[in-house]
Amino acid sequence: MGDRYYLTVKCKCGEIDDDCYYAPTCGFITWKCPKCGKVIDLEEYSGIDAESCANTKYGIKAVREFKKGGVK
């Protein structure tokens, strides 16, 4: 339904996840640091527009719904 990415995310506390999955159309739009609990918006962090990852109008709708719902 859309593009997927593996990112390296570094939290402000120093925790690094080099296998973070960013798949906006599947609901993977945030990352929660296992060390300090901070939630990072992967769209903002990566600079990759979540809606542009969608290949269909249903994918765009799904991304918008996931963004409304916040962290899963």
PQR file with spaces between the fields and no chain letter, atoms N, CA, C, O and H, PARSE charges and radii, in Angstrom:
ATOM       1  N    MET     1       0.817   -1.192    0.000 -0.4000 1.5000
ATOM       2  CA   MET     1       0.000    0.000    0.000 -0.0000 2.0000
ATOM       3  C    MET     1       0.865    1.262    0.000  0.5500 1.7000
ATOM       4  O    MET     1       0.368    2.350   -0.292 -0.5500 1.4000
ATOM       5  N    GLY     2       2.166    1.127    0.327 -0.4000 1.5000
ATOM       6  CA   GLY     2       3.014    2.305    0.340 -0.0000 2.0000
ATOM       7  C    GLY     2       4.477    1.967    0.574  0.5500 1.7000
ATOM       8  O    GLY     2       4.852    0.803    0.712 -0.5500 1.4000
ATOM       9  H    GLY     2       2.570    0.243    0.564  0.4000 1.0000
ATOM      10  N    ASP     3       5.292    3.008    0.614 -0.4000 1.5000
ATOM      11  CA   ASP     3       6.726    2.845    0.824 -0.0000 2.0000
ATOM      12  C    ASP     3       7.042    2.578    2.286  0.5500 1.7000
ATOM      13  O    ASP     3       6.309    2.992    3.185 -0.5500 1.4000
ATOM      14  H    ASP     3       4.987    3.954    0.502  0.4000 1.0000
ATOM      15  N    ARG     4       8.147    1.876    2.505 -0.4000 1.5000
ATOM      16  CA   ARG     4       8.618    1.559    3.853 -0.0000 2.0000
ATOM      17  C    ARG     4      10.108    1.865    3.930  0.5500 1.7000
ATOM      18  O    ARG     4      10.836    1.767    2.942 -0.5500 1.4000
ATOM      19  H    ARG     4       8.742    1.539    1.775  0.4000 1.0000
ATOM      20  N    TYR     5      10.538    2.238    5.130 -0.4000 1.5000
ATOM      21  CA   TYR     5      11.939    2.609    5.332 -0.0000 2.0000
ATOM      22  C    TYR     5      12.462    2.022    6.633  0.5500 1.7000
ATOM      23  O    TYR     5      11.708    1.841    7.589 -0.5500 1.4000
ATOM      24  H    TYR     5       9.946    2.317    5.932  0.4000 1.0000
ATOM      25  N    TYR     6      13.738    1.730    6.664 -0.4000 1.5000
ATOM      26  CA   TYR     6      14.437    1.401    7.900 -0.0000 2.0000
ATOM      27  C    TYR     6      15.326    2.593    8.220  0.5500 1.7000
ATOM      28  O    TYR     6      16.133    3.020    7.395 -0.5500 1.4000
ATOM      29  H    TYR     6      14.351    1.877    5.887  0.4000 1.0000
ATOM      30  N    LEU     7      15.168    3.122    9.422 -0.4000 1.5000
ATOM      31  CA   LEU     7      15.893    4.314    9.832 -0.0000 2.0000
ATOM      32  C    LEU     7      16.774    4.032   11.032  0.5500 1.7000
ATOM      33  O    LEU     7      16.534    3.090   11.787 -0.5500 1.4000
ATOM      34  H    LEU     7      14.512    2.774   10.092  0.4000 1.0000
ATOM      35  N    THR     8      17.785    4.846   11.198 -0.4000 1.5000
ATOM      36  CA   THR     8      18.561    4.867   12.433 -0.0000 2.0000
ATOM      37  C    THR     8      18.080    6.086   13.204  0.5500 1.7000
ATOM      38  O    THR     8      18.206    7.221   12.744 -0.5500 1.4000
ATOM      39  H    THR     8      17.981    5.611   10.584  0.4000 1.0000
ATOM      40  N    VAL     9      17.526    5.832   14.388 -0.4000 1.5000
ATOM      41  CA   VAL     9      16.962    6.910   15.196 -0.0000 2.0000
ATOM      42  C    VAL     9      17.800    7.058   16.460  0.5500 1.7000
ATOM      43  O    VAL     9      18.112    6.081   17.141 -0.5500 1.4000
ATOM      44  H    VAL     9      17.424    4.910   14.762  0.4000 1.0000
ATOM      45  N    LYS    10      18.156    8.307   16.753 -0.4000 1.5000
ATOM      46  CA   LYS    10      18.905    8.589   17.973 -0.0000 2.0000
ATOM      47  C    LYS    10      18.056    9.494   18.854  0.5500 1.7000
ATOM      48  O    LYS    10      17.661   10.586   18.443 -0.5500 1.4000
ATOM      49  H    LYS    10      17.903    9.100   16.200  0.4000 1.0000
ATOM      50  N    CYS    11      17.781    9.033   20.058 -0.4000 1.5000
ATOM      51  CA   CYS    11      16.994    9.794   21.025 -0.0000 2.0000
ATOM      52  C    CYS    11      17.896   10.812   21.727  0.5500 1.7000
ATOM      53  O    CYS    11      19.119   10.667   21.745 -0.5500 1.4000
ATOM      54  H    CYS    11      18.101    8.147   20.391  0.4000 1.0000
ATOM      55  N    LYS    12      17.280   11.829   22.295 -0.4000 1.5000
ATOM      56  CA   LYS    12      18.037   12.841   23.033 -0.0000 2.0000
ATOM      57  C    LYS    12      18.751   12.256   24.248  0.5500 1.7000
ATOM      58  O    LYS    12      19.739   12.821   24.717 -0.5500 1.4000
ATOM      59  H    LYS    12      16.287   11.947   22.280  0.4000 1.0000
ATOM      60  N    CYS    13      18.257   11.124   24.762 -0.4000 1.5000
ATOM      61  CA   CYS    13      18.888   10.488   25.921 -0.0000 2.0000
ATOM      62  C    CYS    13      20.137    9.698   25.538  0.5500 1.7000
ATOM      63  O    CYS    13      20.877    9.233   26.405 -0.5500 1.4000
ATOM      64  H    CYS    13      17.454   10.665   24.380  0.4000 1.0000
ATOM      65  N    GLY    14      20.368    9.547   24.215 -0.4000 1.5000
ATOM      66  CA   GLY    14      21.543    8.820   23.741 -0.0000 2.0000
ATOM      67  C    GLY    14      21.241    7.438   23.187  0.5500 1.7000
ATOM      68  O    GLY    14      22.101    6.831   22.548 -0.5500 1.4000
ATOM      69  H    GLY    14      19.767    9.924   23.511  0.4000 1.0000
ATOM      70  N    GLU    15      20.045    6.931   23.416 -0.4000 1.5000
ATOM      71  CA   GLU    15      19.651    5.607   22.894 -0.0000 2.0000
ATOM      72  C    GLU    15      19.611    5.659   21.371  0.5500 1.7000
ATOM      73  O    GLU    15      19.092    6.611   20.788 -0.5500 1.4000
ATOM      74  H    GLU    15      19.346    7.424   23.935  0.4000 1.0000
ATOM      75  N    ILE    16      20.163    4.627   20.730 -0.4000 1.5000
ATOM      76  CA   ILE    16      20.176    4.535   19.268 -0.0000 2.0000
ATOM      77  C    ILE    16      19.502    3.238   18.844  0.5500 1.7000
ATOM      78  O    ILE    16      19.801    2.164   19.367 -0.5500 1.4000
ATOM      79  H    ILE    16      20.584    3.854   21.203  0.4000 1.0000
ATOM      80  N    ASP    17      18.591    3.356   17.891 -0.4000 1.5000
ATOM      81  CA   ASP    17      17.942    2.194   17.287 -0.0000 2.0000
ATOM      82  C    ASP    17      18.299    2.231   15.810  0.5500 1.7000
ATOM      83  O    ASP    17      17.824    3.096   15.073 -0.5500 1.4000
ATOM      84  H    ASP    17      18.348    4.229   17.467  0.4000 1.0000
ATOM      85  N    ASP    18      19.134    1.298   15.378 -0.4000 1.5000
ATOM      86  CA   ASP    18      19.563    1.304   13.978 -0.0000 2.0000
ATOM      87  C    ASP    18      18.695    0.410   13.095  0.5500 1.7000
ATOM      88  O    ASP    18      19.072    0.098   11.965 -0.5500 1.4000
ATOM      89  H    ASP    18      19.520    0.596   15.977  0.4000 1.0000
ATOM      90  N    ASP    19      17.535   -0.002   13.608 -0.4000 1.5000
ATOM      91  CA   ASP    19      16.628   -0.852   12.847 -0.0000 2.0000
ATOM      92  C    ASP    19      15.177   -0.406   13.079  0.5500 1.7000
ATOM      93  O    ASP    19      14.299   -1.230   13.336 -0.5500 1.4000
ATOM      94  H    ASP    19      17.229    0.252   14.526  0.4000 1.0000
ATOM      95  N    CYS    20      14.942    0.895   12.984 -0.4000 1.5000
ATOM      96  CA   CYS    20      13.617    1.456   13.214 -0.0000 2.0000
ATOM      97  C    CYS    20      12.815    1.395   11.916  0.5500 1.7000
ATOM      98  O    CYS    20      13.293    1.813   10.862 -0.5500 1.4000
ATOM      99  H    CYS    20      15.655    1.564   12.775  0.4000 1.0000
ATOM     100  N    TYR    21      11.601    0.875   12.001 -0.4000 1.5000
ATOM     101  CA   TYR    21      10.739    0.687   10.845 -0.0000 2.0000
ATOM     102  C    TYR    21       9.792    1.874   10.711  0.5500 1.7000
ATOM     103  O    TYR    21       9.055    2.186   11.646 -0.5500 1.4000
ATOM     104  H    TYR    21      11.213    0.535   12.858  0.4000 1.0000
ATOM     105  N    TYR    22       9.806    2.539    9.556 -0.4000 1.5000
ATOM     106  CA   TYR    22       8.915    3.651    9.256 -0.0000 2.0000
ATOM     107  C    TYR    22       8.081    3.262    8.052  0.5500 1.7000
ATOM     108  O    TYR    22       8.580    3.228    6.927 -0.5500 1.4000
ATOM     109  H    TYR    22      10.405    2.286    8.797  0.4000 1.0000
ATOM     110  N    ALA    23       6.805    2.969    8.286 -0.4000 1.5000
ATOM     111  CA   ALA    23       5.877    2.571    7.228 -0.0000 2.0000
ATOM     112  C    ALA    23       4.550    3.276    7.483  0.5500 1.7000
ATOM     113  O    ALA    23       3.652    2.697    8.094 -0.5500 1.4000
ATOM     114  H    ALA    23       6.399    2.998    9.200  0.4000 1.0000
ATOM     115  N    PRO    24       4.415    4.514    7.024 -0.5600 1.5000
ATOM     116  CA   PRO    24       3.246    5.323    7.347  0.2800 2.0000
ATOM     117  C    PRO    24       1.900    4.699    7.000  0.5500 1.7000
ATOM     118  O    PRO    24       0.950    4.849    7.768 -0.5500 1.4000
ATOM     119  N    THR    25       1.785    4.006    5.875 -0.4000 1.5000
ATOM     120  CA   THR    25       0.499    3.435    5.499 -0.0000 2.0000
ATOM     121  C    THR    25       0.121    2.229    6.351  0.5500 1.7000
ATOM     122  O    THR    25      -1.023    1.777    6.317 -0.5500 1.4000
ATOM     123  H    THR    25       2.557    3.883    5.251  0.4000 1.0000
ATOM     124  N    CYS    26       1.074    1.712    7.109 -0.4000 1.5000
ATOM     125  CA   CYS    26       0.813    0.577    8.009 -0.0000 2.0000
ATOM     126  C    CYS    26       0.714    1.015    9.473  0.5500 1.7000
ATOM     127  O    CYS    26       0.534    0.187   10.366 -0.5500 1.4000
ATOM     128  H    CYS    26       2.003    2.080    7.137  0.4000 1.0000
ATOM     129  N    GLY    27       0.832    2.311    9.706 -0.4000 1.5000
ATOM     130  CA   GLY    27       0.697    2.818   11.058 -0.0000 2.0000
ATOM     131  C    GLY    27       1.984    2.982   11.831  0.5500 1.7000
ATOM     132  O    GLY    27       1.958    3.400   12.988 -0.5500 1.4000
ATOM     133  H    GLY    27       0.979    2.984    8.981  0.4000 1.0000
ATOM     134  N    PHE    28       3.106    2.664   11.222 -0.4000 1.5000
ATOM     135  CA   PHE    28       4.398    2.841   11.882 -0.0000 2.0000
ATOM     136  C    PHE    28       4.884    4.268   11.604  0.5500 1.7000
ATOM     137  O    PHE    28       5.658    4.507   10.677 -0.5500 1.4000
ATOM     138  H    PHE    28       3.127    2.324   10.282  0.4000 1.0000
ATOM     139  N    ILE    29       4.412    5.209   12.430 -0.4000 1.5000
ATOM     140  CA   ILE    29       4.712    6.618   12.199 -0.0000 2.0000
ATOM     141  C    ILE    29       5.434    7.266   13.381  0.5500 1.7000
ATOM     142  O    ILE    29       5.854    8.420   13.302 -0.5500 1.4000
ATOM     143  H    ILE    29       3.783    5.015   13.183  0.4000 1.0000
ATOM     144  N    THR    30       5.573    6.525   14.462 -0.4000 1.5000
ATOM     145  CA   THR    30       6.292    7.038   15.630 -0.0000 2.0000
ATOM     146  C    THR    30       7.221    5.961   16.163  0.5500 1.7000
ATOM     147  O    THR    30       7.082    4.780   15.845 -0.5500 1.4000
ATOM     148  H    THR    30       5.232    5.587   14.526  0.4000 1.0000
ATOM     149  N    TRP    31       8.163    6.391   16.975 -0.4000 1.5000
ATOM     150  CA   TRP    31       9.092    5.484   17.654 -0.0000 2.0000
ATOM     151  C    TRP    31       9.147    5.904   19.106  0.5500 1.7000
ATOM     152  O    TRP    31       9.290    7.088   19.411 -0.5500 1.4000
ATOM     153  H    TRP    31       8.276    7.350   17.233  0.4000 1.0000
ATOM     154  N    LYS    32       9.033    4.937   20.002 -0.4000 1.5000
ATOM     155  CA   LYS    32       9.099    5.220   21.425 -0.0000 2.0000
ATOM     156  C    LYS    32      10.408    4.672   21.971  0.5500 1.7000
ATOM     157  O    LYS    32      10.697    3.482   21.846 -0.5500 1.4000
ATOM     158  H    LYS    32       8.917    3.976   19.754  0.4000 1.0000
ATOM     159  N    CYS    33      11.193    5.551   22.575 -0.4000 1.5000
ATOM     160  CA   CYS    33      12.493    5.162   23.109 -0.0000 2.0000
ATOM     161  C    CYS    33      12.297    4.168   24.254  0.5500 1.7000
ATOM     162  O    CYS    33      11.578    4.451   25.213 -0.5500 1.4000
ATOM     163  H    CYS    33      10.958    6.518   22.677  0.4000 1.0000
ATOM     164  N    PRO    34      12.937    3.008   24.149 -0.5600 1.5000
ATOM     165  CA   PRO    34      12.793    2.021   25.208  0.2800 2.0000
ATOM     166  C    PRO    34      13.508    2.413   26.506  0.5500 1.7000
ATOM     167  O    PRO    34      13.226    1.865   27.572 -0.5500 1.4000
ATOM     168  N    LYS    35      14.427    3.361   26.399 -0.4000 1.5000
ATOM     169  CA   LYS    35      15.203    3.773   27.559 -0.0000 2.0000
ATOM     170  C    LYS    35      14.493    4.862   28.379  0.5500 1.7000
ATOM     171  O    LYS    35      14.375    4.745   29.599 -0.5500 1.4000
ATOM     172  H    LYS    35      14.656    3.806   25.533  0.4000 1.0000
ATOM     173  N    CYS    36      14.026    5.916   27.707 -0.4000 1.5000
ATOM     174  CA   CYS    36      13.432    7.047   28.447 -0.0000 2.0000
ATOM     175  C    CYS    36      11.942    7.249   28.179  0.5500 1.7000
ATOM     176  O    CYS    36      11.289    8.019   28.883 -0.5500 1.4000
ATOM     177  H    CYS    36      14.122    6.011   26.716  0.4000 1.0000
ATOM     178  N    GLY    37      11.393    6.561   27.159 -0.4000 1.5000
ATOM     179  CA   GLY    37       9.968    6.662   26.863 -0.0000 2.0000
ATOM     180  C    GLY    37       9.570    7.806   25.940  0.5500 1.7000
ATOM     181  O    GLY    37       8.387    7.956   25.635 -0.5500 1.4000
ATOM     182  H    GLY    37      11.924    5.936   26.587  0.4000 1.0000
ATOM     183  N    LYS    38      10.519    8.612   25.489 -0.4000 1.5000
ATOM     184  CA   LYS    38      10.204    9.725   24.584 -0.0000 2.0000
ATOM     185  C    LYS    38       9.673    9.178   23.260  0.5500 1.7000
ATOM     186  O    LYS    38      10.208    8.214   22.712 -0.5500 1.4000
ATOM     187  H    LYS    38      11.480    8.490   25.737  0.4000 1.0000
ATOM     188  N    VAL    39       8.621    9.805   22.762 -0.4000 1.5000
ATOM     189  CA   VAL    39       8.030    9.413   21.485 -0.0000 2.0000
ATOM     190  C    VAL    39       8.525   10.369   20.404  0.5500 1.7000
ATOM     191  O    VAL    39       8.447   11.588   20.552 -0.5500 1.4000
ATOM     192  H    VAL    39       8.187   10.588   23.208  0.4000 1.0000
ATOM     193  N    ILE    40       9.028    9.801   19.328 -0.4000 1.5000
ATOM     194  CA   ILE    40       9.563   10.588   18.216 -0.0000 2.0000
ATOM     195  C    ILE    40       8.678   10.378   16.990  0.5500 1.7000
ATOM     196  O    ILE    40       8.394    9.247   16.594 -0.5500 1.4000
ATOM     197  H    ILE    40       9.091    8.810   19.208  0.4000 1.0000
ATOM     198  N    ASP    41       8.250   11.491   16.402 -0.4000 1.5000
ATOM     199  CA   ASP    41       7.477   11.485   15.165 -0.0000 2.0000
ATOM     200  C    ASP    41       8.455   11.199   14.029  0.5500 1.7000
ATOM     201  O    ASP    41       9.322   12.022   13.734 -0.5500 1.4000
ATOM     202  H    ASP    41       8.480   12.409   16.724  0.4000 1.0000
ATOM     203  N    LEU    42       8.322   10.051   13.398 -0.4000 1.5000
ATOM     204  CA   LEU    42       9.287    9.644   12.372 -0.0000 2.0000
ATOM     205  C    LEU    42       9.194   10.467   11.089  0.5500 1.7000
ATOM     206  O    LEU    42      10.182   10.601   10.367 -0.5500 1.4000
ATOM     207  H    LEU    42       7.618    9.382   13.637  0.4000 1.0000
ATOM     208  N    GLU    43       8.037   11.008   10.806 -0.4000 1.5000
ATOM     209  CA   GLU    43       7.898   11.886    9.641 -0.0000 2.0000
ATOM     210  C    GLU    43       8.755   13.140    9.849  0.5500 1.7000
ATOM     211  O    GLU    43       9.513   13.538    8.965 -0.5500 1.4000
ATOM     212  H    GLU    43       7.234   10.899   11.393  0.4000 1.0000
ATOM     213  N    GLU    44       8.625   13.738   11.002 -0.4000 1.5000
ATOM     214  CA   GLU    44       9.406   14.931   11.315 -0.0000 2.0000
ATOM     215  C    GLU    44      10.892   14.600   11.411  0.5500 1.7000
ATOM     216  O    GLU    44      11.731   15.338   10.894 -0.5500 1.4000
ATOM     217  H    GLU    44       8.009   13.414   11.720  0.4000 1.0000
ATOM     218  N    TYR    45      11.217   13.492   12.072 -0.4000 1.5000
ATOM     219  CA   TYR    45      12.609   13.104   12.282 -0.0000 2.0000
ATOM     220  C    TYR    45      13.333   12.834   10.962  0.5500 1.7000
ATOM     221  O    TYR    45      14.466   13.270   10.759 -0.5500 1.4000
ATOM     222  H    TYR    45      10.535   12.893   12.492  0.4000 1.0000
ATOM     223  N    SER    46      12.653   12.104   10.068 -0.4000 1.5000
ATOM     224  CA   SER    46      13.290   11.698    8.810 -0.0000 2.0000
ATOM     225  C    SER    46      13.183   12.743    7.707  0.5500 1.7000
ATOM     226  O    SER    46      14.020   12.790    6.805 -0.5500 1.4000
ATOM     227  H    SER    46      11.732   11.750   10.233  0.4000 1.0000
ATOM     228  N    GLY    47      12.156   13.575    7.783 -0.4000 1.5000
ATOM     229  CA   GLY    47      11.911   14.527    6.700 -0.0000 2.0000
ATOM     230  C    GLY    47      11.187   13.900    5.522  0.5500 1.7000
ATOM     231  O    GLY    47      11.031   14.536    4.479 -0.5500 1.4000
ATOM     232  H    GLY    47      11.477   13.537    8.516  0.4000 1.0000
ATOM     233  N    ILE    48      10.742   12.653    5.678 -0.4000 1.5000
ATOM     234  CA   ILE    48      10.024   11.951    4.618 -0.0000 2.0000
ATOM     235  C    ILE    48       8.528   12.140    4.858  0.5500 1.7000
ATOM     236  O    ILE    48       7.991   11.672    5.862 -0.5500 1.4000
ATOM     237  H    ILE    48      10.869   12.137    6.526  0.4000 1.0000
ATOM     238  N    ASP    49       7.862   12.824    3.937 -0.4000 1.5000
ATOM     239  CA   ASP    49       6.433   13.101    4.066 -0.0000 2.0000
ATOM     240  C    ASP    49       5.640   11.800    4.077  0.5500 1.7000
ATOM     241  O    ASP    49       5.728   11.003    3.143 -0.5500 1.4000
ATOM     242  H    ASP    49       8.299   13.204    3.121  0.4000 1.0000
ATOM     243  N    ALA    50       4.869   11.592    5.132 -0.4000 1.5000
ATOM     244  CA   ALA    50       4.128   10.337    5.300 -0.0000 2.0000
ATOM     245  C    ALA    50       3.122   10.103    4.182  0.5500 1.7000
ATOM     246  O    ALA    50       3.026    8.992    3.660 -0.5500 1.4000
ATOM     247  H    ALA    50       4.797   12.239    5.890  0.4000 1.0000
ATOM     248  N    GLU    51       2.376   11.127    3.810 -0.4000 1.5000
ATOM     249  CA   GLU    51       1.360   10.951    2.766 -0.0000 2.0000
ATOM     250  C    GLU    51       1.972   10.656    1.402  0.5500 1.7000
ATOM     251  O    GLU    51       1.352    9.977    0.584 -0.5500 1.4000
ATOM     252  H    GLU    51       2.453   12.029    4.234  0.4000 1.0000
ATOM     253  N    SER    52       3.168   11.150    1.149 -0.4000 1.5000
ATOM     254  CA   SER    52       3.804   10.884   -0.147 -0.0000 2.0000
ATOM     255  C    SER    52       4.268    9.434   -0.259  0.5500 1.7000
ATOM     256  O    SER    52       4.609    8.975   -1.350 -0.5500 1.4000
ATOM     257  H    SER    52       3.672   11.701    1.814  0.4000 1.0000
ATOM     258  N    CYS    53       4.284    8.714    0.854 -0.4000 1.5000
ATOM     259  CA   CYS    53       4.656    7.292    0.841 -0.0000 2.0000
ATOM     260  C    CYS    53       3.524    6.411    0.341  0.5500 1.7000
ATOM     261  O    CYS    53       3.747    5.263   -0.043 -0.5500 1.4000
ATOM     262  H    CYS    53       4.007    9.086    1.740  0.4000 1.0000
ATOM     263  N    ALA    54       2.308    6.949    0.347 -0.4000 1.5000
ATOM     264  CA   ALA    54       1.133    6.171   -0.062 -0.0000 2.0000
ATOM     265  C    ALA    54       1.060    6.058   -1.575  0.5500 1.7000
ATOM     266  O    ALA    54       1.339    7.012   -2.301 -0.5500 1.4000
ATOM     267  H    ALA    54       2.127    7.881    0.659  0.4000 1.0000
ATOM     268  N    ASN    55       0.678    4.873   -2.038 -0.4000 1.5000
ATOM     269  CA   ASN    55       0.549    4.627   -3.477 -0.0000 2.0000
ATOM     270  C    ASN    55      -0.892    4.712   -3.970  0.5500 1.7000
ATOM     271  O    ASN    55      -1.135    4.703   -5.177 -0.5500 1.4000
ATOM     272  H    ASN    55       0.451    4.097   -1.449  0.4000 1.0000
ATOM     273  N    THR    56      -1.849    4.794   -3.047 -0.4000 1.5000
ATOM     274  CA   THR    56      -3.259    4.836   -3.422 -0.0000 2.0000
ATOM     275  C    THR    56      -3.982    5.881   -2.577  0.5500 1.7000
ATOM     276  O    THR    56      -3.455    6.360   -1.573 -0.5500 1.4000
ATOM     277  H    THR    56      -1.651    4.801   -2.067  0.4000 1.0000
ATOM     278  N    LYS    57      -5.190    6.224   -2.998 -0.4000 1.5000
ATOM     279  CA   LYS    57      -5.979    7.169   -2.208 -0.0000 2.0000
ATOM     280  C    LYS    57      -6.349    6.550   -0.860  0.5500 1.7000
ATOM     281  O    LYS    57      -6.533    7.270    0.122 -0.5500 1.4000
ATOM     282  H    LYS    57      -5.618    5.835   -3.814  0.4000 1.0000
ATOM     283  N    TYR    58      -6.460    5.223   -0.806 -0.4000 1.5000
ATOM     284  CA   TYR    58      -6.757    4.539    0.454 -0.0000 2.0000
ATOM     285  C    TYR    58      -5.561    4.602    1.400  0.5500 1.7000
ATOM     286  O    TYR    58      -5.725    4.690    2.617 -0.5500 1.4000
ATOM     287  H    TYR    58      -6.310    4.639   -1.604  0.4000 1.0000
ATOM     288  N    GLY    59      -4.374    4.558    0.836 -0.4000 1.5000
ATOM     289  CA   GLY    59      -3.159    4.693    1.631 -0.0000 2.0000
ATOM     290  C    GLY    59      -3.052    6.078    2.245  0.5500 1.7000
ATOM     291  O    GLY    59      -2.672    6.226    3.406 -0.5500 1.4000
ATOM     292  H    GLY    59      -4.241    4.486   -0.152  0.4000 1.0000
ATOM     293  N    ILE    60      -3.392    7.094    1.455 -0.4000 1.5000
ATOM     294  CA   ILE    60      -3.375    8.467    1.974 -0.0000 2.0000
ATOM     295  C    ILE    60      -4.389    8.607    3.103  0.5500 1.7000
ATOM     296  O    ILE    60      -4.111    9.229    4.128 -0.5500 1.4000
ATOM     297  H    ILE    60      -3.701    6.974    0.511  0.4000 1.0000
ATOM     298  N    LYS    61      -5.564    8.026    2.904 -0.4000 1.5000
ATOM     299  CA   LYS    61      -6.603    8.072    3.944 -0.0000 2.0000
ATOM     300  C    LYS    61      -6.110    7.370    5.215  0.5500 1.7000
ATOM     301  O    LYS    61      -6.326    7.860    6.323 -0.5500 1.4000
ATOM     302  H    LYS    61      -5.790    7.521    2.071  0.4000 1.0000
ATOM     303  N    ALA    62      -5.456    6.239    5.050 -0.4000 1.5000
ATOM     304  CA   ALA    62      -4.946    5.487    6.199 -0.0000 2.0000
ATOM     305  C    ALA    62      -3.900    6.302    6.964  0.5500 1.7000
ATOM     306  O    ALA    62      -3.924    6.338    8.195 -0.5500 1.4000
ATOM     307  H    ALA    62      -5.281    5.841    4.149  0.4000 1.0000
ATOM     308  N    VAL    63      -2.995    6.949    6.251 -0.4000 1.5000
ATOM     309  CA   VAL    63      -1.961    7.775    6.896 -0.0000 2.0000
ATOM     310  C    VAL    63      -2.618    8.886    7.705  0.5500 1.7000
ATOM     311  O    VAL    63      -2.229    9.139    8.845 -0.5500 1.4000
ATOM     312  H    VAL    63      -2.976    6.920    5.252  0.4000 1.0000
ATOM     313  N    ARG    64      -3.602    9.544    7.127 -0.4000 1.5000
ATOM     314  CA   ARG    64      -4.293   10.626    7.841 -0.0000 2.0000
ATOM     315  C    ARG    64      -4.966   10.113    9.108  0.5500 1.7000
ATOM     316  O    ARG    64      -4.944   10.784   10.140 -0.5500 1.4000
ATOM     317  H    ARG    64      -3.918    9.339    6.201  0.4000 1.0000
ATOM     318  N    GLU    65      -5.561    8.930    9.033 -0.4000 1.5000
ATOM     319  CA   GLU    65      -6.209    8.345   10.212 -0.0000 2.0000
ATOM     320  C    GLU    65      -5.181    7.973   11.281  0.5500 1.7000
ATOM     321  O    GLU    65      -5.403    8.211   12.468 -0.5500 1.4000
ATOM     322  H    GLU    65      -5.579    8.385    8.194  0.4000 1.0000
ATOM     323  N    PHE    66      -4.068    7.395   10.862 -0.4000 1.5000
ATOM     324  CA   PHE    66      -3.016    7.034   11.824 -0.0000 2.0000
ATOM     325  C    PHE    66      -2.473    8.276   12.517  0.5500 1.7000
ATOM     326  O    PHE    66      -2.198    8.255   13.717 -0.5500 1.4000
ATOM     327  H    PHE    66      -3.888    7.201    9.897  0.4000 1.0000
ATOM     328  N    LYS    67      -2.321    9.358   11.758 -0.4000 1.5000
ATOM     329  CA   LYS    67      -1.795   10.600   12.337 -0.0000 2.0000
ATOM     330  C    LYS    67      -2.755   11.171   13.371  0.5500 1.7000
ATOM     331  O    LYS    67      -2.318   11.737   14.373 -0.5500 1.4000
ATOM     332  H    LYS    67      -2.545    9.376   10.784  0.4000 1.0000
ATOM     333  N    LYS    68      -4.039   11.032   13.143 -0.4000 1.5000
ATOM     334  CA   LYS    68      -5.046   11.507   14.103 -0.0000 2.0000
ATOM     335  C    LYS    68      -5.001   10.703   15.395  0.5500 1.7000
ATOM     336  O    LYS    68      -5.201   11.239   16.485 -0.5500 1.4000
ATOM     337  H    LYS    68      -4.394   10.573   12.329  0.4000 1.0000
ATOM     338  N    GLY    69      -4.734    9.399   15.253 -0.4000 1.5000
ATOM     339  CA   GLY    69      -4.774    8.490   16.393 -0.0000 2.0000
ATOM     340  C    GLY    69      -3.573    8.545   17.296  0.5500 1.7000
ATOM     341  O    GLY    69      -3.637    8.053   18.423 -0.5500 1.4000
ATOM     342  H    GLY    69      -4.572    8.964   14.368  0.4000 1.0000
ATOM     343  N    GLY    70      -2.468    9.130   16.845 -0.4000 1.5000
ATOM     344  CA   GLY    70      -1.266    9.217   17.671 -0.0000 2.0000
ATOM     345  C    GLY    70      -0.541    7.888   17.794  0.5500 1.7000
ATOM     346  O    GLY    70      -0.590    7.056   16.888 -0.5500 1.4000
ATOM     347  H    GLY    70      -2.415    9.530   15.930  0.4000 1.0000
ATOM     348  N    VAL    71       0.125    7.697   18.911 -0.4000 1.5000
ATOM     349  CA   VAL    71       0.978    6.528   19.148 -0.0000 2.0000
ATOM     350  C    VAL    71       0.118    5.298   19.351  0.5500 1.7000
ATOM     351  O    VAL    71      -0.881    5.333   20.069 -0.5500 1.4000
ATOM     352  H    VAL    71       0.165    8.373   19.647  0.4000 1.0000
ATOM     353  N    LYS    72       0.516    4.208   18.711 -0.4000 1.5000
ATOM     354  CA   LYS    72      -0.192    2.925   18.875 -0.0000 2.0000
ATOM     355  C    LYS    72       0.582    2.045   19.828  0.5500 1.7000
ATOM     356  O    LYS    72       0.165    0.921   20.107 -0.5500 1.4000
ATOM     357  H    LYS    72       1.328    4.179   18.128  0.4000 1.0000
